[in-house]
Amino acid sequence: MTRNPAPVTPPVALTIATSDSGGGAGIQADLKTMEAGGAFGTSVLVATTAQNTQGVESIHTLPVEEIRAQFDAVVDDFAVRGAKTGMLATTEVVETVTEATREADFPVVVDPVMVAASGDRLLEPEAEAAYEDLIAESALVTPNADEAEVLTDATVEDSADARQAGEALVEMGADAALVKGGHLSEEDVVDVLVTPDSVETIRHERVDTDATHGSGCTLSSAIATRLAYGDDVSTAVRTSVDLLARAVRYNLDVGEGPGAVHHMVSVRDQAERDPTAERVAELVNQFVRQDVAPLVPEVGMNVVGATPYAEVPAECVAVEGRITRTLDGAAPTRGVRFGASTNVASFLLAMRETEADLRFAVNCRLNSDVRAALDELDGPVIESDREDESTDASMESDASSASGDETPVAAISHGGEGIEPMVFLLAADSAALADRTATLLAAVRDEE
């Protein structure tokens, strides 16, 4: 039997950039990011590099006739809805790309790549001046602080300087400018988006890593993808900056150098949602069968599972309404869903700041029998001295500061006035959490 085809029509995005043989940046990063974002990625290759996570060995630029031929081949056949430029190498290439994009009817994001993350120069100094005409054709230009200084002849050291640089780039003709804050001296990463009518700042906590190879390529490609979907510039930028923040935190530990950003992090995270929910549901069913009522706190018990890349409680699955004690034993009030827990999920996420492998947690009552049973667990138990605060923020502060060299298996929260003390069991996998809960349950029953 022959099946009927069921084709899909994704938006088409285009990258005009250079190959990175190491796969972390350049056209390779662009195409991975576009695919992860749901676009069909096309490409115009302007140069090749012999490159890895440690540096750039050589650059070979293609003839501009071949570059233009690639561009024409793509736009003649595909309905391109968004594009980005990356490393363009020479004045002649910049001019060729400017001419091509001037004739285009789709938004172009210009990432003015000048220096690699390794410090290797990727653009001829005389080509810097040629960027002014390309910027004038852009829907958005995305320089980092160093590139913004070159393009505007201004010093960019903080977000106020970034705003002024962005305004100068808009005056050059760009529809909008995003001056990235990764190279600024501020504690957080503050990106500044400037349009003729507005200025927006986008703030993220800085990740303590050198594995940022491909970050600029990933960001500009993600923005081009969102523009291809029809997002306005502000929405496209904010969505893409959020993606990059996660891609940097959960970077790829590959090569002998610092590594690269995780271009596919959103896809990998999405793929883990159903398996994570299934594991939490299995835990809940197991706890009901075992009747964990002796461990259920007065406020109820919740079982939480985080995807491997979870950053907020909405990306954690939990029992909606919690597990309570009934006359027939422990029972959940409803099923499991993402975003069903704030308290336990926030605590788990806080622990993941220092112990990223932790993915599952359950809160249990804390009394003398439970406290004694904690000694039977297979790892360290951390303890908070706070008794006068009950906010998620205070719990996160305790959790993130209390971890030692070993991954904790439980954390005690003393509570406070009107706040029930309890213990949080923690584990990297659901089976380990089930075992630790069973250990506590058996010890408590032995004391009954």
The 8 nearest C-alpha neighbors of each residue, nearest first, counted from 0:
[[1, 2, 3, 4, 5, 6, 7, 8],
 [2, 0, 3, 4, 5, 6, 7, 8],
 [3, 1, 4, 0, 5, 6, 7, 8],
 [2, 4, 5, 1, 6, 0, 7, 8],
 [5, 3, 6, 2, 1, 7, 0, 8],
 [4, 6, 3, 7, 2, 8, 1, 9],
 [7, 5, 4, 8, 3, 9, 2, 39],
 [6, 8, 9, 5, 4, 10, 39, 37],
 [9, 7, 10, 6, 11, 39, 38, 5],
 [8, 10, 38, 39, 7, 11, 37, 228],
 [11, 9, 38, 227, 39, 228, 80, 12],
 [10, 12, 39, 79, 38, 80, 40, 9],
 [13, 11, 81, 40, 82, 79, 80, 39],
 [12, 14, 82, 41, 42, 40, 81, 83],
 [13, 15, 42, 83, 82, 84, 16, 43],
 [16, 14, 43, 84, 42, 44, 85, 83],
 [15, 17, 85, 86, 44, 84, 26, 45],
 [18, 16, 46, 25, 45, 47, 44, 86],
 [17, 19, 47, 26, 25, 48, 20, 46],
 [20, 18, 25, 21, 22, 48, 24, 50],
 [19, 21, 50, 22, 49, 18, 48, 51],
 [22, 20, 51, 19, 50, 23, 52, 24],
 [23, 21, 27, 19, 20, 24, 28, 25],
 [22, 24, 213, 259, 28, 21, 212, 27],
 [25, 23, 213, 28, 19, 22, 216, 27],
 [26, 24, 19, 18, 17, 27, 28, 16],
 [25, 27, 29, 18, 28, 17, 16, 30],
 [26, 28, 22, 25, 29, 30, 24, 31],
 [29, 27, 24, 31, 26, 25, 30, 23],
 [30, 28, 26, 32, 220, 27, 31, 217],
 [29, 31, 33, 32, 27, 40, 28, 26],
 [32, 30, 28, 34, 29, 33, 35, 262],
 [31, 33, 35, 29, 262, 30, 34, 217],
 [34, 32, 36, 30, 38, 35, 31, 40],
 [33, 35, 37, 31, 36, 38, 32, 30],
 [36, 34, 32, 33, 37, 263, 266, 31],
 [37, 35, 33, 34, 38, 32, 224, 221],
 [36, 38, 34, 35, 33, 9, 39, 10],
 [37, 39, 10, 33, 34, 9, 11, 36],
 [40, 38, 11, 9, 12, 34, 10, 41],
 [39, 41, 12, 30, 33, 13, 38, 11],
 [42, 40, 13, 12, 14, 39, 73, 11],
 [43, 41, 14, 13, 15, 44, 40, 26],
 [42, 44, 15, 69, 70, 14, 45, 66],
 [43, 45, 16, 17, 46, 15, 42, 66],
 [46, 44, 17, 61, 16, 66, 60, 43],
 [47, 45, 60, 17, 61, 59, 44, 18],
 [46, 48, 18, 59, 17, 58, 60, 19],
 [49, 47, 58, 50, 57, 19, 18, 20],
 [48, 50, 57, 56, 20, 55, 58, 47],
 [49, 51, 55, 20, 48, 21, 56, 54],
 [52, 50, 21, 53, 54, 20, 55, 49],
 [53, 51, 256, 54, 254, 258, 257, 255],
 [54, 52, 256, 51, 117, 255, 55, 257],
 [53, 55, 117, 51, 50, 52, 56, 119],
 [54, 56, 50, 57, 49, 119, 51, 48],
 [55, 57, 49, 50, 54, 48, 58, 51],
 [56, 58, 49, 48, 55, 59, 50, 47],
 [59, 57, 48, 47, 60, 49, 46, 56],
 [58, 60, 47, 46, 48, 61, 57, 49],
 [61, 59, 46, 45, 47, 58, 62, 88],
 [60, 62, 46, 45, 63, 59, 65, 66],
 [63, 61, 64, 65, 66, 60, 45, 92],
 [62, 64, 66, 65, 92, 67, 61, 95],
 [65, 63, 67, 62, 66, 68, 61, 69],
 [66, 64, 68, 63, 62, 67, 69, 61],
 [67, 65, 63, 69, 64, 68, 45, 70],
 [66, 68, 70, 64, 69, 65, 63, 71],
 [67, 69, 65, 71, 66, 70, 72, 64],
 [70, 68, 72, 66, 67, 71, 43, 65],
 [71, 69, 67, 73, 68, 72, 43, 74],
 [70, 72, 68, 74, 73, 69, 75, 67],
 [73, 71, 69, 75, 70, 74, 68, 76],
 [72, 74, 70, 71, 75, 76, 77, 69],
 [73, 75, 77, 71, 76, 72, 70, 79],
 [76, 74, 72, 73, 71, 77, 78, 70],
 [75, 77, 74, 73, 72, 78, 71, 79],
 [78, 76, 74, 79, 73, 75, 11, 72],
 [79, 77, 80, 11, 74, 76, 10, 75],
 [78, 80, 11, 77, 12, 81, 74, 13],
 [81, 79, 227, 105, 11, 12, 78, 10],
 [80, 82, 227, 12, 223, 106, 105, 226],
 [83, 81, 13, 107, 12, 223, 14, 108],
 [84, 82, 108, 14, 107, 109, 223, 15],
 [83, 85, 15, 109, 16, 110, 14, 108],
 [84, 86, 16, 110, 112, 87, 15, 111],
 [85, 87, 112, 16, 17, 88, 121, 111],
 [88, 86, 93, 92, 89, 85, 16, 45],
 [89, 87, 122, 86, 121, 123, 92, 60],
 [90, 88, 92, 126, 91, 123, 87, 122],
 [89, 91, 126, 93, 92, 129, 94, 125],
 [90, 92, 94, 89, 93, 95, 63, 126],
 [93, 91, 95, 89, 94, 90, 87, 96],
 [94, 92, 90, 96, 95, 91, 87, 97],
 [93, 95, 97, 91, 92, 96, 90, 98],
 [96, 94, 92, 98, 97, 93, 91, 99],
 [95, 97, 99, 93, 98, 94, 100, 92],
 [98, 96, 133, 94, 100, 95, 99, 101],
 [97, 99, 101, 95, 96, 100, 94, 102],
 [100, 98, 96, 101, 97, 102, 95, 103],
 [99, 101, 103, 102, 97, 98, 96, 136],
 [102, 100, 98, 99, 103, 97, 136, 104],
 [101, 103, 100, 99, 104, 98, 97, 105],
 [104, 102, 100, 101, 105, 99, 106, 74],
 [103, 105, 102, 106, 80, 100, 101, 79],
 [104, 106, 80, 81, 103, 107, 79, 82],
 [107, 105, 81, 138, 82, 108, 137, 104],
 [106, 108, 82, 137, 83, 138, 81, 109],
 [109, 107, 83, 139, 140, 137, 138, 82],
 [110, 108, 140, 84, 83, 111, 137, 139],
 [109, 111, 141, 85, 84, 112, 140, 142],
 [112, 110, 142, 109, 113, 85, 86, 141],
 [113, 111, 86, 110, 85, 114, 121, 122],
 [112, 114, 122, 121, 120, 111, 146, 115],
 [115, 113, 120, 121, 119, 118, 112, 116],
 [114, 116, 119, 117, 118, 120, 121, 113],
 [115, 117, 118, 212, 114, 211, 119, 213],
 [116, 118, 115, 54, 119, 53, 55, 52],
 [119, 117, 115, 116, 114, 120, 54, 55],
 [118, 120, 115, 114, 117, 55, 121, 54],
 [121, 119, 114, 122, 113, 115, 118, 123],
 [120, 122, 113, 114, 88, 119, 115, 86],
 [123, 121, 88, 113, 120, 89, 124, 126],
 [122, 124, 126, 125, 89, 88, 121, 127],
 [125, 123, 126, 127, 122, 128, 89, 113],
 [124, 126, 123, 127, 128, 90, 129, 89],
 [127, 125, 90, 129, 123, 124, 89, 128],
 [126, 128, 129, 125, 130, 124, 123, 150],
 [129, 127, 130, 126, 131, 125, 150, 124],
 [130, 128, 126, 127, 131, 90, 132, 93],
 [129, 131, 133, 128, 132, 127, 134, 93],
 [130, 132, 134, 133, 129, 128, 135, 171],
 [131, 133, 135, 134, 130, 129, 97, 136],
 [134, 132, 97, 130, 136, 135, 131, 137],
 [135, 133, 137, 131, 136, 173, 132, 130],
 [134, 136, 172, 173, 132, 133, 137, 171],
 [137, 135, 133, 134, 101, 173, 132, 138],
 [138, 136, 107, 134, 139, 173, 135, 108],
 [137, 139, 174, 106, 107, 108, 173, 175],
 [138, 140, 175, 108, 137, 176, 174, 173],
 [139, 141, 109, 176, 108, 110, 177, 142],
 [140, 142, 177, 110, 178, 176, 109, 139],
 [143, 141, 146, 178, 147, 111, 110, 179],
 [142, 144, 179, 146, 145, 178, 147, 180],
 [143, 145, 147, 146, 155, 182, 148, 179],
 [146, 144, 148, 147, 143, 149, 155, 182],
 [145, 147, 149, 142, 143, 148, 144, 150],
 [148, 146, 144, 150, 142, 149, 145, 151],
 [147, 149, 153, 152, 145, 146, 151, 150],
 [150, 148, 146, 147, 152, 151, 145, 153],
 [149, 151, 147, 148, 152, 146, 127, 131],
 [150, 152, 153, 148, 149, 147, 164, 167],
 [153, 151, 148, 149, 150, 154, 147, 164],
 [154, 152, 148, 151, 155, 164, 149, 147],
 [153, 155, 148, 156, 160, 152, 147, 164],
 [156, 154, 160, 144, 161, 157, 148, 153],
 [155, 157, 183, 160, 154, 184, 158, 144],
 [158, 156, 160, 159, 183, 155, 161, 184],
 [157, 159, 161, 160, 162, 189, 191, 156],
 [160, 158, 162, 161, 157, 163, 156, 155],
 [161, 159, 155, 163, 157, 158, 162, 156],
 [162, 160, 158, 164, 159, 163, 155, 178],
 [161, 163, 165, 159, 160, 164, 158, 191],
 [162, 164, 166, 160, 165, 161, 167, 159],
 [165, 163, 161, 167, 166, 162, 160, 168],
 [166, 164, 162, 168, 176, 167, 163, 193],
 [165, 167, 163, 169, 164, 168, 162, 170],
 [168, 166, 170, 164, 165, 169, 163, 171],
 [169, 167, 171, 165, 170, 166, 173, 164],
 [168, 170, 173, 166, 172, 171, 167, 175],
 [169, 171, 167, 172, 168, 166, 173, 195],
 [172, 170, 168, 169, 135, 173, 167, 131],
 [171, 173, 135, 169, 170, 174, 134, 168],
 [174, 172, 169, 135, 137, 175, 134, 138],
 [173, 175, 138, 139, 169, 172, 137, 194],
 [176, 174, 194, 139, 173, 193, 169, 138],
 [177, 175, 140, 193, 165, 139, 192, 141],
 [176, 178, 192, 141, 191, 179, 140, 193],
 [179, 177, 191, 142, 143, 141, 161, 190],
 [180, 178, 190, 143, 181, 177, 142, 144],
 [181, 179, 190, 189, 188, 183, 182, 178],
 [180, 182, 188, 183, 179, 143, 189, 144],
 [183, 181, 180, 144, 184, 143, 145, 179],
 [184, 182, 180, 156, 185, 181, 157, 144],
 [183, 185, 157, 156, 186, 182, 180, 181],
 [184, 186, 187, 183, 157, 188, 189, 158],
 [187, 185, 184, 188, 205, 204, 183, 189],
 [188, 186, 204, 205, 185, 203, 189, 202],
 [187, 189, 180, 203, 205, 181, 202, 204],
 [188, 190, 202, 180, 201, 187, 200, 191],
 [191, 189, 179, 180, 201, 200, 178, 202],
 [190, 192, 200, 178, 177, 199, 162, 201],
 [193, 191, 177, 199, 198, 176, 200, 178],
 [192, 194, 198, 176, 165, 175, 197, 166],
 [195, 193, 175, 197, 196, 198, 174, 176],
 [194, 196, 197, 169, 193, 175, 174, 166],
 [197, 195, 194, 198, 193, 175, 174, 199],
 [198, 196, 194, 193, 195, 199, 192, 175],
 [197, 199, 193, 192, 194, 200, 191, 196],
 [200, 198, 192, 191, 193, 201, 197, 190],
 [201, 199, 191, 190, 192, 202, 189, 198],
 [200, 202, 190, 189, 191, 199, 203, 237],
 [201, 203, 189, 188, 200, 190, 187, 204],
 [204, 202, 188, 187, 205, 189, 201, 244],
 [203, 205, 187, 188, 206, 202, 186, 244],
 [204, 206, 187, 188, 203, 207, 186, 181],
 [207, 205, 208, 248, 204, 247, 244, 188],
 [206, 208, 205, 209, 248, 210, 247, 204],
 [209, 207, 210, 206, 211, 248, 247, 257],
 [208, 210, 257, 211, 207, 258, 212, 259],
 [211, 209, 257, 258, 259, 208, 212, 260],
 [210, 212, 214, 260, 259, 209, 213, 247],
 [213, 211, 259, 214, 210, 116, 260, 23],
 [212, 214, 24, 216, 23, 215, 217, 211],
 [213, 215, 217, 211, 216, 212, 218, 260],
 [216, 214, 218, 217, 213, 219, 110, 141],
 [217, 215, 213, 219, 214, 218, 220, 29],
 [218, 216, 214, 220, 215, 219, 29, 213],
 [217, 219, 221, 215, 220, 216, 239, 214],
 [218, 220, 222, 216, 221, 217, 223, 215],
 [221, 219, 223, 217, 29, 222, 218, 216],
 [220, 222, 224, 218, 219, 239, 223, 217],
 [221, 223, 219, 225, 235, 224, 220, 239],
 [224, 222, 220, 226, 81, 82, 221, 225],
 [225, 223, 227, 221, 222, 226, 33, 12],
 [224, 226, 228, 222, 235, 227, 223, 230],
 [227, 225, 229, 223, 230, 228, 224, 81],
 [228, 226, 81, 80, 224, 225, 229, 10],
 [229, 227, 225, 226, 230, 10, 224, 80],
 [228, 230, 226, 227, 231, 225, 80, 235],
 [231, 229, 226, 235, 225, 228, 234, 232],
 [230, 232, 234, 233, 235, 229, 226, 225],
 [231, 233, 235, 234, 236, 230, 226, 139],
 [232, 234, 236, 235, 231, 237, 192, 230],
 [235, 233, 237, 236, 231, 232, 238, 230],
 [236, 234, 232, 225, 222, 238, 233, 230],
 [237, 235, 239, 233, 234, 238, 222, 240],
 [236, 238, 240, 234, 239, 235, 233, 241],
 [239, 237, 241, 235, 236, 240, 234, 242],
 [238, 240, 242, 236, 241, 237, 221, 222],
 [239, 241, 243, 237, 242, 238, 236, 244],
 [242, 240, 244, 238, 239, 243, 237, 245],
 [241, 243, 239, 245, 240, 244, 246, 238],
 [242, 244, 246, 240, 245, 241, 247, 218],
 [245, 243, 241, 247, 246, 242, 240, 248],
 [244, 246, 248, 243, 242, 247, 249, 241],
 [247, 245, 261, 243, 260, 249, 244, 248],
 [248, 246, 250, 260, 244, 245, 249, 243],
 [247, 249, 245, 250, 246, 206, 244, 208],
 [250, 248, 246, 247, 245, 261, 251, 308],
 [251, 249, 260, 261, 247, 248, 246, 259],
 [250, 252, 259, 261, 258, 253, 260, 249],
 [251, 253, 258, 250, 259, 254, 257, 210],
 [254, 252, 258, 251, 255, 259, 256, 257],
 [255, 253, 256, 52, 258, 252, 51, 257],
 [254, 256, 52, 253, 257, 53, 258, 51],
 [257, 255, 52, 53, 254, 258, 253, 51],
 [256, 258, 210, 209, 52, 255, 259, 252],
 [259, 257, 210, 252, 253, 256, 251, 52],
 [260, 258, 212, 210, 251, 23, 211, 250],
 [259, 261, 250, 247, 246, 211, 251, 262],
 [260, 262, 246, 250, 264, 251, 263, 249],
 [261, 263, 32, 264, 260, 31, 246, 217],
 [264, 262, 266, 261, 265, 35, 267, 32],
 [263, 265, 267, 261, 266, 262, 246, 268],
 [266, 264, 268, 267, 263, 269, 242, 35],
 [267, 265, 269, 263, 268, 264, 35, 270],
 [266, 268, 270, 264, 269, 265, 263, 271],
 [269, 267, 265, 271, 270, 266, 308, 264],
 [268, 270, 266, 271, 272, 267, 265, 273],
 [269, 271, 267, 268, 272, 266, 273, 274],
 [272, 270, 268, 269, 274, 273, 306, 275],
 [271, 273, 275, 269, 274, 270, 306, 276],
 [272, 274, 276, 275, 271, 277, 270, 269],
 [275, 273, 277, 276, 271, 272, 278, 270],
 [276, 274, 278, 272, 277, 273, 271, 304],
 [275, 277, 273, 279, 278, 274, 316, 280],
 [276, 278, 274, 280, 275, 279, 273, 281],
 [279, 277, 281, 275, 280, 276, 282, 274],
 [278, 280, 282, 276, 281, 277, 304, 283],
 [279, 281, 277, 283, 282, 278, 276, 284],
 [282, 280, 278, 284, 279, 283, 285, 277],
 [283, 281, 285, 279, 280, 284, 286, 278],
 [282, 284, 280, 286, 285, 281, 287, 279],
 [285, 283, 287, 281, 282, 286, 288, 280],
 [286, 284, 282, 288, 287, 283, 281, 289],
 [285, 287, 289, 283, 288, 284, 291, 290],
 [286, 288, 290, 284, 285, 289, 329, 330],
 [289, 287, 285, 290, 286, 284, 291, 329],
 [290, 288, 286, 287, 291, 285, 437, 329],
 [291, 289, 287, 329, 292, 288, 328, 286],
 [290, 292, 294, 293, 286, 289, 329, 295],
 [291, 293, 329, 295, 294, 290, 324, 328],
 [294, 292, 291, 295, 440, 443, 444, 290],
 [295, 293, 363, 364, 292, 291, 296, 440],
 [294, 296, 292, 300, 363, 364, 299, 293],
 [297, 295, 364, 299, 298, 363, 300, 294],
 [296, 298, 299, 295, 364, 419, 323, 300],
 [299, 297, 296, 300, 419, 295, 323, 321],
 [298, 300, 323, 296, 297, 322, 321, 295],
 [301, 299, 322, 295, 321, 362, 296, 363],
 [300, 302, 321, 361, 318, 362, 322, 303],
 [301, 303, 361, 317, 360, 318, 279, 300],
 [304, 302, 317, 360, 359, 316, 344, 361],
 [303, 305, 359, 316, 315, 358, 279, 275],
 [306, 304, 315, 358, 309, 307, 359, 316],
 [305, 307, 309, 308, 271, 272, 275, 268],
 [308, 306, 309, 305, 268, 358, 271, 356],
 [307, 309, 306, 268, 310, 249, 264, 245],
 [310, 308, 306, 314, 305, 307, 311, 315],
 [309, 311, 308, 348, 314, 312, 245, 313],
 [310, 312, 313, 314, 309, 348, 315, 345],
 [313, 311, 315, 314, 344, 338, 341, 345],
 [314, 312, 338, 311, 315, 337, 339, 316],
 [315, 313, 312, 309, 311, 337, 338, 305],
 [316, 314, 305, 312, 337, 313, 304, 338],
 [315, 317, 337, 336, 304, 303, 276, 338],
 [318, 316, 303, 335, 339, 302, 336, 340],
 [319, 317, 335, 321, 334, 301, 320, 339],
 [318, 320, 339, 333, 335, 321, 334, 317],
 [319, 321, 332, 318, 333, 322, 331, 339],
 [322, 320, 301, 318, 300, 319, 299, 331],
 [323, 321, 331, 300, 330, 299, 301, 332],
 [324, 322, 299, 329, 330, 331, 325, 321],
 [323, 325, 329, 292, 328, 330, 295, 326],
 [324, 326, 328, 327, 329, 323, 330, 292],
 [325, 327, 328, 324, 329, 330, 292, 323],
 [326, 328, 325, 329, 324, 330, 290, 292],
 [329, 327, 325, 290, 326, 324, 292, 330],
 [330, 328, 324, 292, 290, 287, 323, 325],
 [329, 331, 322, 323, 287, 328, 332, 324],
 [332, 330, 322, 333, 321, 323, 334, 318],
 [331, 333, 320, 321, 322, 330, 319, 323],
 [332, 334, 331, 319, 320, 318, 335, 321],
 [335, 333, 318, 319, 336, 331, 332, 280],
 [336, 334, 318, 317, 319, 280, 316, 333],
 [337, 335, 316, 317, 339, 338, 319, 318],
 [336, 338, 316, 315, 339, 313, 314, 317],
 [337, 339, 313, 312, 340, 315, 316, 336],
 [340, 338, 319, 317, 337, 336, 318, 316],
 [341, 339, 344, 338, 317, 342, 343, 312],
 [340, 342, 344, 345, 343, 312, 339, 338],
 [341, 343, 345, 344, 340, 391, 346, 390],
 [344, 342, 346, 345, 341, 340, 347, 303],
 [343, 345, 347, 341, 346, 312, 342, 340],
 [346, 344, 348, 342, 343, 347, 341, 349],
 [345, 347, 349, 343, 344, 348, 395, 394],
 [346, 348, 344, 350, 349, 345, 343, 351],
 [349, 347, 351, 345, 350, 346, 344, 352],
 [350, 348, 395, 346, 351, 352, 347, 399],
 [349, 351, 347, 398, 352, 348, 399, 354],
 [350, 352, 355, 354, 348, 353, 349, 357],
 [353, 351, 350, 349, 354, 355, 399, 348],
 [352, 354, 351, 350, 355, 399, 402, 349],
 [355, 353, 351, 356, 350, 352, 357, 406],
 [354, 356, 351, 357, 353, 352, 350, 358],
 [357, 355, 427, 354, 358, 351, 307, 426],
 [358, 356, 427, 426, 355, 351, 354, 359],
 [357, 359, 427, 305, 304, 426, 356, 428],
 [360, 358, 304, 426, 303, 425, 427, 357],
 [361, 359, 425, 303, 424, 302, 347, 426],
 [360, 362, 302, 424, 423, 301, 303, 363],
 [363, 361, 423, 300, 422, 301, 424, 421],
 [362, 364, 294, 422, 295, 421, 296, 423],
 [365, 363, 296, 421, 294, 295, 422, 366],
 [366, 364, 421, 369, 422, 420, 370, 363],
 [367, 365, 369, 368, 370, 364, 421, 420],
 [366, 368, 370, 369, 371, 365, 372, 443],
 [369, 367, 371, 370, 366, 443, 372, 446],
 [370, 368, 372, 366, 371, 367, 365, 443],
 [369, 371, 367, 373, 372, 368, 366, 365],
 [372, 370, 368, 369, 373, 374, 367, 375],
 [373, 371, 369, 374, 370, 375, 439, 442],
 [372, 374, 375, 370, 371, 376, 369, 439],
 [375, 373, 372, 376, 371, 370, 377, 380],
 [376, 374, 373, 372, 377, 438, 439, 371],
 [375, 377, 373, 374, 378, 435, 438, 408],
 [378, 376, 375, 408, 379, 435, 374, 373],
 [377, 379, 408, 376, 407, 380, 406, 405],
 [380, 378, 407, 408, 381, 405, 409, 406],
 [379, 381, 409, 410, 407, 408, 382, 378],
 [382, 380, 410, 411, 409, 379, 401, 407],
 [383, 381, 411, 410, 412, 380, 384, 401],
 [382, 384, 385, 412, 411, 397, 413, 381],
 [383, 385, 386, 382, 413, 412, 397, 411],
 [386, 384, 383, 387, 388, 413, 414, 412],
 [387, 385, 415, 414, 413, 388, 384, 416],
 [386, 388, 415, 385, 416, 389, 414, 418],
 [389, 387, 386, 390, 393, 385, 415, 414],
 [390, 388, 414, 393, 391, 387, 418, 415],
 [391, 389, 392, 393, 388, 394, 342, 395],
 [390, 392, 394, 393, 395, 342, 345, 389],
 [391, 393, 395, 390, 394, 396, 389, 345],
 [394, 392, 396, 390, 395, 391, 397, 388],
 [395, 393, 391, 397, 396, 392, 398, 346],
 [394, 396, 349, 398, 392, 393, 397, 346],
 [397, 395, 393, 394, 399, 398, 400, 392],
 [398, 396, 394, 395, 400, 399, 401, 393],
 [399, 397, 395, 350, 401, 396, 400, 349],
 [398, 400, 396, 350, 349, 397, 401, 395],
 [401, 399, 397, 398, 402, 396, 353, 395],
 [400, 402, 398, 399, 397, 403, 381, 382],
 [403, 401, 400, 399, 407, 404, 398, 353],
 [402, 404, 405, 401, 406, 407, 400, 381],
 [403, 405, 406, 402, 407, 379, 354, 353],
 [406, 404, 403, 407, 379, 402, 378, 408],
 [405, 407, 408, 354, 404, 402, 379, 403],
 [408, 406, 379, 380, 409, 378, 405, 381],
 [407, 409, 425, 378, 379, 424, 380, 426],
 [410, 408, 424, 380, 423, 425, 407, 381],
 [409, 411, 381, 423, 380, 422, 382, 412],
 [412, 410, 422, 382, 421, 383, 381, 413],
 [411, 413, 421, 414, 420, 383, 422, 410],
 [414, 412, 420, 386, 411, 415, 421, 385],
 [415, 413, 420, 418, 386, 419, 412, 389],
 [414, 416, 386, 418, 387, 417, 413, 388],
 [417, 415, 418, 387, 414, 386, 419, 388],
 [416, 418, 415, 419, 414, 389, 420, 387],
 [419, 417, 415, 414, 416, 420, 389, 413],
 [418, 420, 414, 421, 417, 415, 413, 297],
 [421, 419, 414, 413, 412, 365, 418, 364],
 [422, 420, 365, 364, 412, 363, 411, 419],
 [421, 423, 411, 363, 410, 362, 365, 412],
 [422, 424, 362, 410, 409, 361, 363, 425],
 [423, 425, 409, 361, 360, 408, 362, 422],
 [426, 424, 360, 408, 409, 359, 432, 423],
 [427, 425, 432, 359, 357, 428, 431, 358],
 [426, 428, 357, 358, 356, 359, 429, 431],
 [429, 427, 426, 430, 431, 359, 358, 432],
 [428, 430, 432, 431, 433, 359, 278, 426],
 [431, 429, 433, 432, 428, 434, 426, 282],
 [430, 432, 434, 433, 429, 428, 426, 435],
 [431, 433, 429, 435, 426, 430, 434, 436],
 [432, 434, 430, 436, 431, 435, 437, 429],
 [433, 435, 437, 431, 432, 436, 438, 430],
 [436, 434, 438, 432, 437, 433, 431, 376],
 [435, 437, 433, 439, 438, 434, 432, 440],
 [438, 436, 440, 434, 435, 439, 441, 433],
 [439, 437, 435, 441, 436, 440, 434, 442],
 [440, 438, 442, 436, 437, 441, 372, 443],
 [439, 441, 437, 443, 438, 442, 436, 444],
 [442, 440, 444, 438, 443, 439, 437, 445],
 [441, 443, 445, 439, 440, 444, 372, 438],
 [442, 444, 440, 446, 445, 441, 368, 439],
 [445, 443, 447, 441, 446, 442, 440, 293],
 [444, 446, 442, 443, 447, 441, 440, 368],
 [445, 447, 443, 444, 442, 368, 441, 369],
 [446, 444, 445, 443, 442, 368, 293, 441]]
